[in-house]
Amino acid sequence: MREEWERGAGAVGPVGPSVPIFSSSASGDFGAAPPDGPQDGSERKIQCNKTDDDEEESRSESSERPTDSPESPPDPCPGVGDVPGDGATFLSCSDACSSKCPPPGMAPWVYVDFAPSEFNFVTIVEDDGEGKGGGWQEAGAELNFKRLTIPHKIKNWSCPLTIGMPLRTEIYGEIDADRATSLSEEITEDVANRMDYDLPQETFCDTFRKEADAAFKSKYKRLGARVTK
């Protein structure tokens, strides 16, 4: 360090305070080197001789290190599309889950999907081929129903029923097991969509069977199908 003195005009001695000037032999390097210890209360550590390979290895170790990730609690308000399974499901929502409810005009919402395998028709009386119709077939089924009140209550029950119809009729011709299954699935799904799911289980099943029997007689007047317990 050297000191330069400010000199007044015509003066021979120092007339002002000394001004320190720092210099370095390196071009463009002004000021002293940073201290080795902490600066401004921080504990910044300067790493030397660190290569790109070291950084890559550090990143790799960090990505492989397990981290604590608490599981998210299940959604107490599943959406309409979250209702799975075969059978018939009635969905209603509490105020707390109103955002997940069906749009206005669509509630209450009923999802119905009876599987064809529910209706396994077997021949009870063979068709002798005489007359305008003949034979008889039946399928015993136990259809599943569910009332789902979001976010808490789920009520499940099933309704046993027997569907019977001829093997051959004058109006509809021959009715094989596949056709009988298709007709039964159509009628029961239509009735399930119109049921009151607030009814007690026994009353619900009795009403369902009566409505299915009436639907067969109304839609397929001369089929001769019957729905019983």
LOMARBA-815594 format. One record per residue: residue in one letter; x, y, z of N, C-alpha, C, O, CB in turn. Coordinates in pm, whole numbers, plus 50000, padded with zeros to 5 digits. Glycine has a CB too. Layout:
% residues N
aXYZXYZXYZXYZXYZ;...
//
This chain:
% residues 229
m500844988350000500005000050000500875012250000501895012750069499055000150120;r500505021949924501235034549923500275045849947499075044549922501995036449790;e500775056549993499935067850024500255079349930501425082449905500105072150170;e499225085449880499395097449800498805109049877497795107649946498735096149661;w499405119849864498975131549938498345141649846498835144849737500155137850012;e497255146349894496615157049820497345170049852497575173649968495085157949853;r497685176549750498445188849771497635200749722496995200449617499805188149698;g497685210849800497045223149759497915230649660499105227849646496755231849879;a497315239849593498065247349492499175255149559498915263349647497145256849414;g500415252649518501575259849566502065255249700503025260849752501285274149571;a501435245349760501845240749891502985230949878503135224549774500685234349966;v503805229749983504945220749980504755208850073505575199750073506195228250019;g503705208750149503495197550243502065192550231501265198050155503795201950390;p501755182350303500405176650297499395186150357499615191550465500345163150370;v498315188150289497255197050335495945189450362494965195850401497025208150232;g495875177150343494655169150365494985155450418496165151950429493845167750234;p493995147550452494255133950507494795124650400494605126650280492965128050568;s495465114450448495995104550354494885096150298493915093050369497045095550422;v494985092250170493995084150102494605070550069495525069849987493475091349973;p494105059750130494715046650099494305042049960493155043849920494305036050203;i495215036149887494955030649754495455016349752496625013749782495635039049641;f494565006949717494934992749708495304989649565494654994349471493774983549758;s496304981949548496724978049412497014963149409497244956849512497984986149367;s497004957749289497294943449271498094941949145497974949749051495994934849265;s498894931649144499704929249025498884923048914499274923748797500884920349058;a497744916948949496924910848845496094921448778495484929948843496014899848903;s496064920848645495324930748567493834929048588493314917948576495654929548418;g493144939948619491694939348633491234934448768490034932848788491114930648527;d492144931848863491774926748995491864938149093492954942949125492684914849039;f490734942549141490694953949231490244949249368489274941749380489754964949177;g490924953449470490544950049606491254937549654491884930249576489054948349616;a491134935149782491794923649842491004910849816489814911449784491984925849993;a491664899549831491004886649811489964884549920490144889550031492034875049812;p488824877149891487794875049992488314867150109489154858250090486584867949933;p487874869950228488364862750346487924848150342486954844550275487864869450477;d488674839950417488364825650423487164822850512486494812650492489564817950472;g486884831350607485814828750704484474833150653484334837350538486104835750835;p483444832250741482084836250703481994850950671482734859150726481114832950814;q481084854250581480854868150545479404871650576478504863650553481184870550395;d479194883550626477854888950654477014879050734475814877950711477144892350522;g477624871850827476894862750913476504849850847475874841450912475694869450963;s476844847650720476504835150651477654825450663478764829050702476164837650504;e477364812950628478394802750633478564796550496478534784250482478064791950737;r478724804550396478884799750260480204792550245481254797550283478794811250160;k480124780750188481324772750168481714772650022480904769749935481104758350218;i482944775949997483454776149860484064762649830484964758149900484494787449840;q483564756049725484064742949688485064744349574484804751149474482914733649649;c486174738049590487234738849489487454725049426487114714749484488554744049552;n488014725349307488384713149235487194703749217487364691549222489504705849310;k485974709249195484774701049173484544699749024484454709848954483534707249243;t484434687348974484304684848831482854682648794481994681248882485144672848789;d482574682348663481214679648614480764665748656479584663448682481154681048461;d481734656048661481374642548701480874642148844479954634748877482554633348684;d481514650348931481074650949070479654656049082478844650849159482014659749152;e479334666549003477984672149007476964662148959475874661049016477914684848922;e477304654548851476384644548799476124633548902474994629048919476944638448669;e477214629248972477074618849073476214623649188475404616149243478444614349124;s476394636549227475624642149336474144642549301473294639349385476114656149370;r473834646549176472444646949133471844632949132470684631049169472324653348994;s472634623049089472144609349081471824604049220470784597749240473164600349013;e472724606649317472494602049454471254608649512470474602349585473714604849542;s471084621449480469924628649533468624623049480467644622049553470024643249499;s468614619249350467394614049290467054600249342465884596349344467514613649140;e468104592449385467864578949432467534578549581467054568349631469044570349404;r467794589449652467554589749795466064590049823465364598849772468254601749858;p465544580749904464104580849933463694593250010464434598150095463704568350011;t462544598149979462014609850048460674606250111459954597650061461854621849951;d460374612850218459114610450285457994617250209458014629450191459154615450431;s457014609450164455884615150091454604609650151454164598750113455974612049937;p454014616750242452794611650307451704608950206451504616650112452294621550411;e450984597950226449924594350134448764604150144448394608550253449434580150161;s448204607550029447064616550029445834608950076445614597550036446844622649889;p445034615250159443814608350204442874606150087442864614149994443094616450314;p442084595350090441154592749979440144603849966439734610050064440434579450000;d439734606349842438764616849816437414612649875436844602649833438634619649664;p436894620349973435604616650033434444619249940433324615049969435394624150163;c434684626049830433604629549737433944624449597434284632449510433374644849734;p433864611249573434184606249439433214611749336432054614349367434154591049436;g433704613549215432854618749108431934608149053432024596349088433704624448997;v431024612548967430054603348908430754592148834430314580648838429114610848813;g431854595348765432564585248688433284575048773433824565348719433534591748596;d433324576948907434044567848994433164556549046433634548449127434624575349109;v431924555649003431014545349050431184532848963430754532848848429534550349047;p431804522149016432084510348934431084499048957430174500149039433474505348962;g431284488148883430574475848911429304473948832428694483448784430274475249052;d428904461048820427654457648755426504459648851426704460748972427674443148704;g425304460148797424124462048879423534475748858423734482048754424454459949024;a422794480448959422164493648952422614501749073422544496949186420604492448948;t423054514049049423534522749156422794535949152422714542549049425054525049144;f422254539649267421604552749283422584561649356423094557949462420234551649362;l422864573349300423854582549357423184595349402422444601649326424954585649255;s423444599249527422994612249577424154618649652425054611649699421734610849669;c424134631849663425254639249721424794648049836423714653849832425954647649616;s425644648949938425394658450045425874672250002426554673649900426094654050176;d425524682450080425954696050046427474697050044428034704849966425374706050145;a428134689350129429604690150135430254685650007431404689249979430124681750250;c429554677749928430114672549803429344677549681429344671149577430124657149805;s428714688849695427854693749586428624695749457428054694649348427194706749627;s429924698749468430704700949346430874688249266431154688949146432064706649381;k430714676449329430864663749260429524657949218429474647349156431594653949348;c428434664849250427114659649216426854661149066427514669048999426034666849297;p425894653749015425504655548875424974669648853424504675948948424444645148834;p425024674848733424524688248704423054689448737422334679448739424764691848557;p422574701648764421154703548791420294697848679420614699148561420844718448810;g419204691448718418334685248619418664670648595417874663548533418414692748490;m419844666048644420234652148626420194644348757420264632048756421624651348564;a420104651048868420074644148997418624641249035417764649449004420774652649107;p418314630149100419274619649134419764612049012419084611348910418654610049232;w420934606449025421584599848913421604584748936421984580149044423024605148893;v421184576948836421144562448846421994556348736421854559748618419694557248839;y422874547448775423714540048680423274525548681423304519048786425254541348715;v422864520348566422344506648558423104498848451423214503348337420824506648529;d423604487248488424294478648391424224464248440425124459548509425784483048371;f423144457448404423004443348438423754435048333423604437348213421504439048446;a424534425548380425314417248288424424406648224423534401248290426484410648362;p424634403448096423864392648031423964379448104423034371348101424334390847887;s425104377148171425284364448243424324362848360424164351848413426704363448294;e423664373948400422664373048508421454364848464420744359248548422214387148551;f421214364348333419984358048283420344345148207420514345248085419204367848190;n420434334548281420834321648223419574313448196419084306348284421804313948318;f419054314448075417794307748040418014292848015418964288747947417164314347917;v417104285048070417104270548047415694266548003414714272848041417554262548176;t415624256047923414324251347873413594243247981414134233648037414514242647746;i412374247448009411544240448106410614230748035410434219348079410744250348191;v410014235247924409124226947843409594227847698409704238747642407624231447858;e409854216147638410304216047499409164220547406407984218547435410794201847459;d409544226647296408564230647194408264218547105409164213047042409094242747108;d406984214647101406624203047019406404206746873406134198046790405384196447075;g406504219646842406364224046704404944225346656404724228646540407074214746616;e403974222746741402574223446702401954236746745402374242846843401774211646762;g400974240846670400274253046704401054265546668402084264846601399954253146850;k400554276846715401164289846681402324293446775403064302946747400114300846686;g402474286346879403564288846973403754276847064402874268247071403304301447056;g404874276147132405084264847219406374265647297407224274247273405074252247140;g406504256547393407694255847476407704266747582406924276347578408944257047389;w408614264947678408754274947785410184274647839410784264047856407734272347901;q410714286647865412064287847918412064297748033411234306848038413074292247808;e413004296048128413084304848243414534307848280415444300048253412344298748363;a414704319448342416014323248397415804328548538415044337948560416724334048307;g416484322448634416474327548770417634337248787418774333948753416574316048874;a417374349148839418404359348853418344365448992417314365049059418254370248745;e419454371049034419524378649159420264391549127421494391749122420244370449275;l419514402249104420084414749056420534423449173419844424449275419064422348969;n421694429549157422294437649263421934452349250421884457849140423814435949263;f421694458549365421364472749370422204479449478422604473249576419854474949397;k422464492349457423284499949552422754514249561422444520549460424784499849511;r422664519049683422354533249705423594539649767424004535949877421084535149798;l424184549149697425414555649740425144570349770424804578149682426514554349632;t425294573849898425134587749939426514593349970427114589750071424184589050063;i427014602049884428344607749903428244618750010427344627050002428904613649768;p429154619050112430394611250116430384599150206431454593150223431494619950158;h429294594950267429404585050374428714571650351429364561350363428884590850497;k427434571550318426644559350331426564551450201426354556950093425244562850377;i426754538150214426554528950102425634517750148425874511350250427924523250051;k424574515250073423614504750106423514495249988423224499549876422214510750142;n423744482550011423704472349906422584462349935422334458850050425054465149894;w421924457749830420944447049843420744440349708421224445349606419594452449899;s420044429249707419774422149582418324417649579417684415749682420714410049566;c417814416149458416424411949437416404399149354416814399249239415614423149368;p415914388149412415754375949333414484376649250413464381949294415714363449425;l414544371249130413374370849043413544360048939414664355448913413144384548974;t412424355948880412444346048773411704351748653410584356748665411804332548819;i412364350948537411754355748413411484343748322412374335648296412684366248341;g410254342848277409894331748188409224336648061408534346848062408984321948260;m409434329347951408794332747823408814320547731409594311347752409514344947754;p407954320447630407894308947539409164307447455409954316847442406694310147446;l409344295747400410434293347306410044297647165410894300347080410834278447307;r408734298347142408244302247009406874308847024406034304347101408154289946913;t406674319846949405384326846951404954330046808405764329946715405474339947036;e403674332846793403154336146661403694349546612404024350946494401624336446663;i403794359146700404214372646660405724373746647406224379346550403714382846761;y406454368546745407904370646751408714358746698409944359346693408324373546893;g408044348146659408764336646606409524329346715409124329346832409714340946497;e410614323146676411424315646772412204325246863412714335446818412404306146698;i412274321846990413004329947087414034320847154413704313447247412034336547194;d415264321547108416294313247170416784319847299416314330647336417484310947072;a417714313247367418184318147497418864331847485418694340347573419154308047558;d419614334147378420294347047361419284358347346419464369047403421224346647239;r418234355947268417224366347249416454368747378416124380147411416254362447136;a416164358047451415474359447579416314367547678415794375647754415144345547638;t417624365247676418534372747762418534387447726418464396047814419964367147752;s418604390547597418624404347552417344411747592417404423147638418794404947400;l416194405247576414934411547614414854413747765414354424147809413754402747568;s415344404347843415304405447988416224416648038415864424148128415704392248053;e417394417647979418334428348016417734442047985417834451348065419674426547943;e417114443047869416494455747827415404460047924415384471547968415914454547686;i414494450947959413364454448044413814457648187413364467548244412354443048046;t414674449448245415084451548383415904464348399415774471248501415884439648433;e416734467648301417504480148310416584492248299416784502248367418584480648200;d415594491348212414644502448197413874504748327413694516148370413664499548081;v413414493948391412664495148516413564500148629413144508448709412034481648555;a414804495248635415734499448741416004514348735416234520648838417044491848731;n415994520048617416234534448603415084542848657415254554748686416454537948457;r413904536748672412724544248715412304541248858411284546348905411584541448622;m413064532948929412674528749063412944539549168413764548449149413424515949100;d412214538349279412424546849396413394539649490413014529949555411064550249468;y414634544449497415664537649575415604540949724416444536349801417024541349522;d414614548849765414384551449906413474541049970413304540950092413794565249924;l412904532249890411994522049943412754511950029413934509250003411264514949829;p412104506350130412734495250204413034483750109412384482150006411814490350320;q414034475750144414514465350053413414455950005413284453649885415604457350120;e412624450550096411584440950057410544447449966410114441549866410904435050181;t410154459550002409184466849920409764470049783409074469149682408734479749989;f411034473949782411714477049656411684464949562411324466249445413184481549682;c412054453249613412124441349529410744437149478410594433549362412764429849606;d409734437749567408384434449522407924443949412407344439749312407394434949641;t408194456749432407804466749332408564464649202407984465849094408044480949385;f409844461649213410674459649094410144448049009410034449248887412134456949134;r409804436949074409294425349000407964428648931407744424848816409124413349095;k407084435549003405784439248945405954448848827405274447548725404894445649052;e406864458348842407094467948734407724461148612407384464448499408004479348782;a408644451748634409264444548522408234436048449408234435448326410434435748573;d407344429448526406294421448464405374430248380405014426548268405484414148571;a404994441748435404124451148361404834456548238404194458548134403694462748453;a406144459148246406894464448132406934454348017406794458247901408324468148175;f407114441648048407074431347944405714431347873405634430947750407364417448005;k404654431747952403304431047895402964443647815402184443047720402274429048006;s403564454947854403274467447784404084468647654403544472547550403574479347875;k405364465147661406224467247544406154455447446406224457547324407664469247589;y406014443247497405924431347412404604424247445404574414047514407184421647433;k403524430047394402174426547435401844411747417401214405747504401184434647359;r402264405847309401874392047279403054382247291403054371547232401284391247140;l404034386447369405184377647393404824366847494405254355347481406394385747443;g404024370447594403644360747696404684359147805404664349147877403394347547632;a405614368947820406644368047925406044371148061405084378748072407814377647895;r406644365148167406194367548303407414369448393408464363348372405314355948354;v407244378148495408284380148596407694376748731406694382748773408834394748593;t408284367348800407814363048931408974362749029410124365248993407124349248923;k408634359449153409694358549254410424345149240411354342449316409094360049398;
//
